[in-house]
Amino acid sequence: MKNLFLVISLMALALLLPAAVSAEGNISVSSSPTGAEIYLNGISTSLFTPAVVENVPAGTNNITLVLSGYIASVWPSTTVTDNVTTVLSVGTLSPLTSSVSFESYPAGAQVYVDNVYIGYSNISSYPVAYGSRTVLMQLAGYSDQTQTIVVDSSSQAVTTAFASPVVNGSVYFTTSPSYAEIYLDSVYTGTTPLLPYTMSRLARTVSCTTGPVTRTGAIPLP
C-alpha cells in the first residue's frame, strides 16, 4: 500500500513540474553574392542568403552554403547560444574555375576576359570563372577579335586567327567655307582643311559641322 501511495505521489509531482525546454537560438547568414542555399548540419533549410535560420539547437552547428558556379562554403564550428541570434557573415564566395588556354596567330596579342587584362598570347591553363565570358584579343596592326565562351568543368582552348593586317590610308577633308569641325566615328578629329589625315583602312562614319548644320556620311573602304 505504501508503495502504491509513493508511485501516485511521484506521478503527481511529475505533472506539477514544468516540462524541460531545449535551448535554442538563431543564425543570421549572409554571403556575396546572395542567393546561396543554407544547409544546417547537412540538411537543407530551404532558405537562401541573406536569411535567419531559427530554432537552432544551442551548441556547435555546421552551416554550409551552396550556390551554382561557386565552391561550397563550409562553417563547421558555428556556435549557437540560447535565445541569441548568431551573425554569420560568410563574405565573398569563391567561384569555380576551369583552365582555359588562349592562342592567337600571330602570337603576342593582348588578351582580355570580361574587360580584365590577363596577358599576352599565347597563354596556357589560365583559371577562368564558370559562366559566359567575353574574350577580346588586340594585336597592333590588326582588327580587334571578340568572341564569347562558356566556361564549365571541361578545359578548353580559345584560338584566334587574325585577318590580314590593317593598312593605313590618307583622307583629305575640305569644306567651303573652311573651319568645319570633323568627327570620325563620333570622335573629334580637327577642322577643315585637314590635309591629309592618316587612318586605318576600315569603314568609318564622318560628321561635318558648320555652324548649326551637321552632315553625316560614310567613308567607303578602298
TIMAR-359544 format. One record per residue: x, y, z of N, C-alpha, C, O, CB in turn. Coordinates in steps of 0.02 Angstrom, whole numbers, padded with zeros to 5 digits, always signed. Each point is the difference from the previous one (the first is absolute). Glycine has a CB too. Layout:
<zagus>
XYZXYZXYZXYZXYZ
...
</zagus>
This chain:
<zagus>
+00042-00060+00000-00042+00060+00000+00043+00063+00000-00012+00049-00035-00078-00112+00096
+00143+00058-00019+00045+00058+00002+00034+00011-00068+00009+00057-00021+00011-00078+00143
-00003-00034-00156+00033+00007-00066-00047+00032-00050+00021+00042-00041+00048-00143+00066
-00133+00082-00023-00049+00029-00046-00007+00074+00013-00004+00040-00047-00056-00149+00041
+00057+00127+00069-00005+00071+00017+00061+00039-00024-00007+00057-00022-00062-00087+00122
+00128+00000-00095+00062+00033-00023+00000+00010-00075+00020+00053-00025+00042-00104+00120
-00086+00002-00131-00003+00005-00073-00047+00055-00021+00015+00040-00044+00011-00162+00033
-00085+00125+00043-00050+00051-00016+00028+00069+00016-00012+00048-00038-00082-00129+00060
+00130+00086+00032+00028+00065+00020+00052+00024-00051+00001+00059-00017-00021-00087+00138
+00062-00017-00144+00051+00018-00050-00032+00021-00065+00024+00047-00032+00057-00128+00085
-00133+00047-00074-00035+00018-00062-00031+00069+00006+00004+00040-00047-00027-00160+00024
-00007+00135+00080-00030+00066+00011+00053+00053-00001-00011+00055-00028-00081-00106+00094
+00149+00037-00036+00054+00049+00001+00027+00013-00070+00017+00057-00017+00013-00094+00133
-00026-00015-00156+00024+00008-00069-00046+00045-00041+00022+00039-00041+00031-00152+00048
-00119+00106+00007-00048+00042-00036+00005+00073+00019-00014+00044-00040-00062-00142+00033
+00097+00110+00069+00005+00069+00024+00064+00035-00024+00002+00061-00005-00069-00094+00104
+00120-00006-00115+00063+00029-00022-00006+00025-00072-00032-00033-00040+00096-00043+00119
-00032+00133-00096-00002+00025-00070+00040-00046-00045+00052-00027+00019-00065+00144+00022
-00012-00124-00102+00035-00042-00049+00067+00031-00018+00006+00062-00006-00116-00103-00040
+00160-00001+00036+00067+00025-00019-00002+00031-00069-00029-00029-00046+00083-00059+00117
-00025+00146-00078+00002+00036-00064+00071-00001-00028+00048+00020+00034-00144+00055+00003
+00103-00100-00099+00066-00004-00030+00025+00071-00017-00039+00043-00019+00014-00158-00027
+00090+00125+00054+00030+00066-00014+00008+00008-00075+00026-00044-00034+00036+00043+00144
-00086+00058-00135+00003+00014-00072+00018+00073-00012-00013+00043+00042-00071-00134-00063
+00114+00103-00037+00015+00068-00022-00010+00006-00074-00028-00045-00032+00110+00058+00126
-00059+00042-00123-00007+00012-00072+00069+00014-00031+00047+00018+00035-00164+00027-00017
+00121-00053-00084+00061+00017-00037-00020+00044-00059-00039-00020-00043+00097-00088+00077
-00030+00169-00036-00011+00046-00057+00058-00010-00048+00058+00012+00017-00121+00072+00055
+00047-00106-00134+00052-00018-00048-00004+00046-00061-00054+00012-00028+00050-00132+00067
+00062+00147-00059+00004+00042-00060+00061-00020-00041+00048-00029+00026-00105+00124+00034
+00055-00081-00125+00055-00016-00045+00000+00047-00059-00049+00035-00013+00046-00156+00049
+00059+00122-00071+00005+00038-00063+00030-00046-00053+00056-00023+00009-00043+00134+00053
-00049-00124-00117-00067+00025-00015-00053-00032+00044+00012-00051+00033+00024+00071-00150
-00095+00011+00117-00056-00028+00038-00030-00059-00037+00020-00017-00056-00043+00131+00105
-00026-00146-00018-00037-00054-00033+00029-00069+00011-00021-00048-00032-00010+00130-00051
+00080-00089+00130+00028-00065+00014-00048-00039+00045-00028+00027+00048+00146+00018-00059
-00128-00109-00003-00043-00042+00041+00035-00018+00064+00060-00016+00001-00116-00031-00103
+00019+00051+00158+00029-00011+00066-00016-00071+00024-00058-00021+00002+00047+00145+00025
+00064-00161-00009-00007-00066+00029+00020+00002+00073+00052+00028+00017-00029-00083-00130
-00064+00026+00157+00014-00004+00071+00013-00073+00018-00044-00043-00005-00028+00145+00030
+00134-00115-00003+00019-00069+00019-00016-00050-00056-00024-00055+00013+00006+00084+00107
+00032-00008-00181-00008-00044-00058-00069-00004-00029-00011-00036-00048+00101-00027+00095
-00138+00100-00020-00069-00002-00024-00020+00069-00025+00010+00050+00035-00038-00143+00047
-00002+00095-00142-00021+00064-00028-00053+00033+00043-00047-00033+00022+00074-00009-00137
-00020+00107+00126-00050+00037+00037-00053+00031-00046-00049+00029+00023+00135-00005+00064
-00075-00031-00153-00043+00031-00051+00002+00076+00005-00045+00034-00023-00030-00135+00026
+00128+00127+00027+00011+00072+00005+00060+00019-00042+00045-00041-00011-00096+00044+00126
+00052+00060-00139+00053+00025-00042+00026+00066+00028-00039+00042+00024-00010-00100-00126
+00114+00067+00099+00029+00061+00029-00023+00062-00037-00009+00000-00061+00108-00066+00095
-00110+00121+00006+00005+00004+00073-00064-00025+00033-00055+00011-00025+00132+00087+00014
-00069-00134+00067-00058-00028+00035+00019-00015+00072+00059-00003+00017-00104-00046-00125
-00006+00040+00150+00010-00019+00070-00027-00070+00010-00059-00014-00011+00051+00135+00050
+00052-00166-00018-00019-00069+00015-00021-00001+00074+00040+00014+00044+00040-00065-00132
-00143+00034+00100-00027+00003+00068-00002-00068+00033+00004-00052-00033-00073+00150-00002
+00063-00096+00102-00008-00061+00041+00057-00050-00011-00012-00059-00010-00111+00076+00005
+00184+00009+00006+00059-00042-00008+00022-00024+00069+00005+00040+00046+00031+00022-00151
-00022-00126+00114+00022-00025+00066+00063+00037+00024+00046+00012-00038-00094-00125+00011
+00048+00130+00091+00058+00034+00029+00060-00047-00003-00007-00061+00008-00067+00131+00067
+00132-00040-00085+00061-00040-00006+00033+00012-00066-00012+00051-00032-00036-00137+00107
+00090+00039-00097+00036+00006-00063-00039-00031-00057-00022-00057+00004+00131+00055+00058
-00118+00041-00115-00037-00023-00059+00040+00011-00063+00047+00040-00001-00155-00015+00059
+00090-00062-00110+00034+00004-00064-00045+00037-00050-00057-00019-00012+00119-00088+00035
-00034+00161-00051-00036+00038-00052+00037-00007-00066+00061+00010-00002-00105+00074+00088
+00009-00102-00139+00029-00007-00067-00041+00041-00048-00062-00003+00000+00107-00112+00026
-00011+00155-00068-00033+00040-00052+00016-00030-00068+00058-00014-00016-00052+00118+00088
-00059-00113-00113+00008-00029-00066-00031+00047-00052-00058+00018+00005+00055-00136+00044
+00044+00137-00098-00023+00044-00054+00032-00024-00065+00061-00009-00004-00075+00108+00083
-00027-00108-00131+00025-00024-00065+00055+00046-00026-00007+00061-00001-00106-00111-00023
+00168+00019+00002+00056+00037-00027+00052+00021+00051+00049+00032-00016-00126+00008-00070
+00064-00059+00150+00046+00019+00054+00018-00061+00042-00038-00048+00004-00012+00164-00002
+00108-00112+00031+00021-00053+00045-00042+00003+00063-00012+00053+00028+00130-00049-00074
-00143-00063+00069-00040-00003+00061+00040+00028+00058+00058-00018+00010-00121-00083-00054
+00031+00144+00083+00032+00032+00058-00024-00035+00064-00060+00001+00015+00069+00110-00076
+00037-00142+00098-00017-00040+00059+00025+00035+00063+00058+00020+00004-00054-00126-00072
-00049+00113+00117+00016+00030+00065-00019-00051+00054-00057+00001+00024+00039+00118-00067
+00065-00164+00061-00017-00057+00043-00005+00016+00074-00025-00041+00039+00081-00028-00122
-00035+00127+00105+00001+00016+00072-00038+00064+00015+00027+00047+00030+00083-00105-00020
-00173+00060-00032-00042+00058+00013-00035-00009+00067-00042-00044+00008+00025+00064-00132
+00036+00021+00172-00026-00008+00069-00065+00038+00009-00005+00059-00017+00122-00072+00059
-00167-00021-00016-00066+00030+00012-00012+00001+00076+00011-00050+00034-00056+00009-00147
+00021+00099+00137-00016+00008+00072-00075+00007+00008-00034+00027-00043+00146+00029+00064
-00138-00080+00035-00072+00001+00012-00028+00071-00003+00026+00046+00032-00013-00148+00040
-00066+00110-00113-00036+00063-00007+00043+00057-00028-00013+00059+00012-00059-00094+00083
+00124+00017-00132+00045+00050-00030+00004-00013-00075+00002-00058-00022+00065+00070+00130
-00065+00042-00149+00010-00007-00072+00074+00009-00017+00028+00054+00009-00146-00011-00031
+00148-00096-00001+00070+00001-00021+00004+00027-00071-00036-00024-00044+00064-00073+00121
+00017+00144-00089+00008+00030-00067+00058-00035-00035+00057+00000+00025-00102+00112+00014
+00031-00142-00097+00051-00034-00040+00004+00036-00068-00041-00011-00044+00021-00101+00103
+00071+00155-00066+00011+00035-00063+00056-00036-00038+00058+00007+00016-00096+00105+00034
+00018-00150-00100+00047-00044-00036+00048+00041-00043+00057-00021-00011-00142-00071+00012
+00062+00149-00027+00042+00040-00044-00008-00023-00072-00053-00024-00019+00134+00043+00111
-00029-00012-00132-00003-00016-00072+00014-00073-00012+00051-00027+00022-00015+00143-00049
-00082-00150-00008+00009-00069-00017+00052-00007-00056+00007+00045-00042-00126-00070+00076
+00154-00029-00034+00053-00011-00051-00030-00034-00061-00031-00054+00006+00119+00044+00084
-00081+00040-00149-00029-00030-00060+00037-00063-00022+00060-00006+00009-00097+00119-00044
+00000-00159+00006+00031-00058-00032+00035+00024-00063-00024+00044-00035-00064-00122+00082
+00146+00050-00061+00038+00020-00059+00019-00061-00041+00001-00057+00024+00043+00156+00038
-00028-00086-00125+00024-00051-00045+00059+00028-00039+00003+00061-00012-00118-00115+00003
+00162+00012-00010+00059+00023-00036-00016+00013-00073-00028-00043-00035+00101-00022+00114
-00055+00124-00102-00012+00020-00070+00066+00023-00030+00038+00037+00031-00158-00004-00006
+00133-00055-00086+00060+00021-00037-00020+00050-00053-00052-00006-00032+00109-00105+00054
-00014+00161-00033-00013+00053-00049+00058+00002-00050+00057+00010+00019-00124+00058+00065
+00050-00078-00148+00050+00000-00053-00022+00046-00056-00060+00008-00013+00094-00126+00043
+00014+00149-00062-00015+00043-00057+00053-00009-00054+00057-00019+00015-00115+00103+00061
+00038-00072-00137+00045-00003-00057-00005+00066-00038-00052+00013-00031+00041-00140+00022
+00064+00168+00010+00063-00009+00035-00009+00006+00076-00051+00024+00024+00112+00020-00124
-00009-00066+00138-00002+00004+00072+00016+00071+00023+00016+00043-00041+00019-00164+00050
-00040+00133+00056+00017+00066+00028-00058+00047+00007+00010+00060+00011+00099-00075-00060
-00171-00011+00043-00059+00043+00007-00015+00012+00074+00011-00044+00041-00058+00001-00150
+00022+00102+00125-00023+00013+00068-00068-00035+00009-00044+00005-00043+00105+00107+00047
-00068-00147+00052-00060-00040+00012-00038+00030+00059+00029+00013+00053+00027-00117-00098
-00121+00113+00035-00044+00026+00053-00058-00049+00009-00028-00025-00049+00059+00146+00022
-00048-00135+00089-00059-00040+00016-00047+00043+00041+00016+00022+00055+00050-00131-00056
-00125+00121-00027-00049+00045+00032+00033+00067+00017-00009+00027+00054-00054-00126-00007
+00101+00126-00096+00033+00065+00005+00056+00002+00051+00024+00055+00017-00131-00004-00051
+00129-00108+00058+00057-00003+00047+00060-00029-00037-00002-00056-00026-00076+00041+00126
+00133+00054-00102+00060-00022-00036+00033-00057+00037+00011+00004+00060+00005+00112-00105
+00001-00171+00009+00031-00058+00032+00070-00015-00028+00035-00041+00029-00149-00004-00010
+00134+00078-00074+00068-00012-00025+00001-00003-00076-00049+00015-00034+00075-00077+00138
+00032+00041-00130+00010-00005-00073-00006-00073-00021+00024-00045+00034+00051+00147-00034
-00106-00113-00058-00003-00068-00027+00070-00020-00025+00036+00042-00027-00159-00027-00006
+00142-00078+00040-00046-00055+00018+00002-00012+00075+00052+00004+00032-00035-00057-00146
-00076+00037+00143-00007-00012+00071-00029-00069+00010-00051-00017-00031+00036+00141+00056
+00046-00165+00018-00026-00067+00011-00024-00008+00072+00031+00025+00047+00047-00070-00134
-00134+00010+00094-00027-00019+00066-00011+00060+00045+00026+00002+00056+00031-00112-00067
-00094+00158-00012-00017+00058+00041-00068-00013+00034-00048-00018-00034+00113+00097-00042
-00070-00070+00143-00063-00014+00034-00053+00053-00014+00011+00060+00012+00053-00119+00078
-00121+00038-00116-00055+00045-00017-00063-00024+00036-00014-00060+00000+00066+00088-00114
-00088+00019+00143-00060-00018+00038-00054-00028-00046-00005+00018-00058+00032+00072+00141
-00068-00136-00055-00055-00029-00038-00047+00054-00026-00007+00054+00029+00015-00158+00042
-00041+00087-00126-00052+00044-00028+00018+00025-00069+00050-00020-00029-00079+00054+00145
-00012+00011-00141+00011+00031-00065+00051+00056+00006-00008+00045+00041-00110-00074-00077
+00171+00026-00005+00055+00048+00003+00013+00029-00069-00004-00035-00051+00055-00026+00149
-00034+00126-00099+00017+00033-00063+00076+00006-00005+00033+00028+00045-00142+00036-00045
+00137-00089-00054+00072+00001-00011+00016+00050-00055-00028-00003-00055+00039-00119+00093
+00035+00167-00023+00022+00050-00049+00075-00008-00010+00038-00003+00048-00131+00084-00015
+00114-00085-00097+00071-00002-00017+00016+00060-00044-00034+00013-00050+00037-00140+00060
+00051+00162+00008+00021+00059-00037+00073-00009-00020+00043-00017+00041-00125+00091+00020
+00095-00062-00125+00068-00004-00026+00012+00059-00046-00038+00013-00046+00038-00140+00054
+00054+00163+00006+00015+00061-00039+00002-00015-00074+00032-00047-00023+00033+00093+00120
-00101-00004-00136-00001-00008-00072-00055-00046-00025-00007-00009-00061+00126+00029+00063
-00159-00048+00044-00054-00046-00019-00065+00023+00032-00001+00037+00050+00083-00132-00060
-00137+00073-00019-00066+00015+00029-00009-00041+00064+00023-00057+00005-00070+00083-00120
+00013+00004+00166-00013-00035+00062-00043-00062-00013-00043+00001-00045+00051+00108+00109
+00003-00161-00025-00038-00062-00007-00036-00014+00066+00032-00002+00053+00050-00044-00138
-00148+00038+00083-00040-00012+00059-00042-00063-00008-00028-00012-00054+00025+00136+00077
+00000-00164+00029-00044-00059-00001-00025-00015+00070+00031+00020+00050+00032-00066-00149
-00119+00010+00103-00029-00019+00064+00010-00074+00011-00012-00041-00044-00074+00133+00035
+00109-00110+00070+00010-00070+00017-00041-00016+00063-00016+00044+00039+00132-00044-00090
-00134-00063+00059-00034-00023+00060+00048-00047+00036+00018-00053-00025-00135+00063-00029
+00136+00010+00115+00049-00038+00039-00037-00048+00047-00045+00021+00036+00129+00074-00043
-00064-00159+00006-00029-00049+00045+00056-00046+00025+00058+00020+00001-00169-00016-00061
+00093-00064+00081+00049-00045+00031+00053-00026-00048+00052-00024+00022-00140-00007+00058
+00075+00036-00145+00048-00025-00049+00047+00056-00022-00021+00056-00011-00063-00141-00028
+00148+00067+00034+00050+00049-00024-00013+00014-00074-00027-00042-00036+00112+00002+00121
-00066+00099-00107-00010+00018-00070+00054+00048-00024+00038+00028+00040-00161-00045-00026
+00125+00025-00079+00049+00045-00030-00036+00051-00042-00048-00016-00036+00136-00074+00036
-00064+00152+00003-00027+00054-00042+00054+00018-00051+00054+00022+00018-00128+00023+00076
+00058-00056-00157+00049+00013-00054-00027+00054-00046-00057-00003-00023+00099-00115+00030
-00001+00168-00020-00019+00055-00045+00052+00007-00055+00060+00005+00013-00119+00054+00082
+00035-00060-00156+00043+00013-00058-00016+00070-00025-00054+00012-00026+00060-00136-00005
+00041+00170+00039-00011+00069-00022-00001+00003-00076+00038-00034-00034+00017+00078+00139
-00099-00001-00131-00005+00009-00072+00061+00038-00026+00047+00014+00038-00172-00014-00030
+00124+00017-00071+00056+00037-00029+00012+00065+00037-00048+00030+00025+00024-00081-00136
+00086+00072+00116+00015+00063+00036-00040+00058-00028-00015+00004-00059+00129-00047+00083
-00131+00088+00022-00036+00061-00020+00050+00049-00031+00052+00015+00031-00139-00032+00061
+00072+00041-00151+00045+00046-00034-00027+00070+00007-00060+00013-00009+00094-00102-00073
+00010+00136+00098-00021+00069+00006-00007+00034-00068+00034-00019-00048+00023+00024+00159
-00100+00044-00113-00009+00040-00060-00008+00073+00018-00003+00017+00060-00049-00114-00120
+00047+00140+00011-00006+00072+00012-00065+00026-00028-00022-00020-00054+00147+00033+00051
-00156+00032+00040-00063+00030-00020+00008+00076+00004+00029+00026+00047-00097-00127-00007
+00042+00136-00090+00002+00073-00002-00069+00027+00017-00050-00019-00031+00143+00018-00056
-00096+00046+00135-00063+00031+00020+00004+00075-00017+00041+00036+00028-00060-00122+00065
-00024+00108-00138-00004+00071-00016-00073+00020-00002-00043-00040-00018+00151+00036-00048
-00123+00066+00084-00067+00027-00002+00002+00072-00024+00052+00033+00003-00089-00110+00090
-00019+00100-00115-00006+00070-00019-00063+00027+00034-00055-00020-00019+00115+00003-00093
-00055+00062+00161+00063+00029+00024+00040-00048+00043-00025-00054+00018-00029+00166-00023
+00115-00093+00022+00044-00041+00041-00021+00003+00073-00050+00031+00018+00143-00011-00099
-00054-00053+00123-00007-00002+00073-00063-00039+00023-00027+00013+00054+00087+00097-00050
-00081-00157-00045-00054-00045+00023+00030-00053+00046+00056-00024-00013-00123+00044-00093
+00031-00039+00157+00024-00051+00046-00012-00070-00030-00053-00015-00025+00030+00091+00125
+00075-00117-00096-00003-00068-00027+00001-00050+00057+00042+00003+00045+00015+00034-00151
-00105-00085+00105-00003-00054+00049+00003-00066-00037-00039-00012-00047-00029+00083+00128
+00114-00115-00061+00004-00067-00027-00025-00050+00052+00028-00004+00055+00070+00037-00129
-00151-00069+00057-00030-00047+00048-00016+00035+00065+00012-00027+00054+00050-00068-00107
-00089+00157+00048-00021+00040+00057+00057+00027+00042-00012+00026+00054-00091-00093-00053
+00165+00062-00025+00058+00026+00035+00026+00062-00037+00013-00003-00060+00017-00113+00105
-00022+00172-00009+00023+00061-00031+00070-00009-00029+00045-00025+00035-00116+00093+00044
+00080-00049-00142+00063-00011-00035+00037+00064-00015+00061+00002+00001-00110-00104-00050
+00012+00155+00036+00031+00065-00016-00047+00041-00042-00059-00016-00007+00173-00035+00012
-00087+00106-00034-00040+00044-00042+00029+00001-00070+00060-00010-00009-00093+00081+00108
-00010-00057-00148+00023+00003-00069+00037+00066-00013-00014+00051+00031-00083-00125-00067
+00144+00072-00011+00022-00059-00039+00044-00047+00041+00043+00022+00038-00051+00047-00142
-00003-00134+00094+00039-00051+00034+00036-00039-00055-00030-00044-00031-00051+00035+00130
+00144+00025-00112+00036-00026-00058+00069-00026+00020+00041+00039+00026-00104+00041-00100
+00078-00143+00062-00047-00056-00003-00010-00027+00070+00038+00017+00046-00004-00046-00164
-00085-00012+00129-00011-00032+00065+00010-00075-00010-00033-00032-00041-00048+00124+00079
+00128-00120+00002+00016-00071-00007-00040-00041+00050-00005+00017+00059+00121+00012-00098
-00146-00084+00014-00039-00043+00044+00000-00070-00030+00018-00010-00058-00090+00106+00097
+00050-00145+00002-00002-00069-00022-00054-00009-00052-00051+00035+00000+00094-00074+00111
-00033-00008-00155-00047-00011-00056-00058-00044+00025-00005-00059-00018+00098+00070-00068
-00135+00018+00127-00060-00032+00024-00060+00045-00014+00009+00059-00013+00056-00120+00103
-00124+00032-00089-00060+00041-00011-00006+00053+00054+00007-00015+00060-00065-00083-00115
+00047+00160+00035-00004+00055+00047-00063+00041-00014-00024+00003-00057+00150+00001+00067
-00152+00028+00043-00054+00048-00008+00027+00069+00015+00033+00010+00051-00120-00097-00018
+00074+00134-00078+00027+00067+00008-00058+00049+00007-00050-00004-00035+00153-00025-00031
-00095+00078+00113-00048+00053+00009+00035+00066-00009+00055+00011+00026-00124-00081+00053
+00037+00114-00116+00029+00066-00015-00049+00053+00025-00058+00002-00022+00121-00046-00080
-00040+00087+00149-00043+00050+00031+00023+00070-00019+00058+00019+00012-00083-00097+00083
-00020+00116-00126+00013+00070-00016-00056+00041+00029-00056+00000-00026+00118-00030-00081
-00047+00066+00161-00053+00038+00033-00053-00047+00025+00016-00049+00034+00007+00148-00107
-00086-00085+00058-00054-00043+00025-00012-00062-00043-00042-00041+00018-00009+00142+00030
+00087-00109-00103-00013-00054-00047+00052-00055+00009+00060+00013+00002-00111+00068-00083
+00027-00143+00087+00044-00059+00004-00019-00049-00055-00058-00017-00008+00071+00032+00133
+00037-00036-00162-00011-00050-00053+00040-00062+00018+00058+00004+00021-00076+00086-00111
-00013-00148+00082+00031-00064+00017-00001-00046-00060-00049-00004-00037+00014+00018+00157
+00091-00050-00130+00004-00047-00055+00051-00054+00017+00030+00000+00054-00061+00090-00136
+00039-00137+00037+00046-00056+00010+00059+00007-00047-00007+00020-00057-00087-00094+00092
+00152+00056-00010+00060-00003-00042+00006-00072-00025+00009-00045+00041+00050+00140+00024
-00065-00106-00130+00002-00068-00024+00069-00032+00006+00051+00035+00000-00142-00005-00078
+00093-00096+00085+00064-00035+00000+00032+00004-00069-00034-00006-00050-00007-00071+00140
+00108+00088-00092+00033+00004-00065+00005-00069-00032+00026-00007-00055+00040+00106+00094
</zagus>
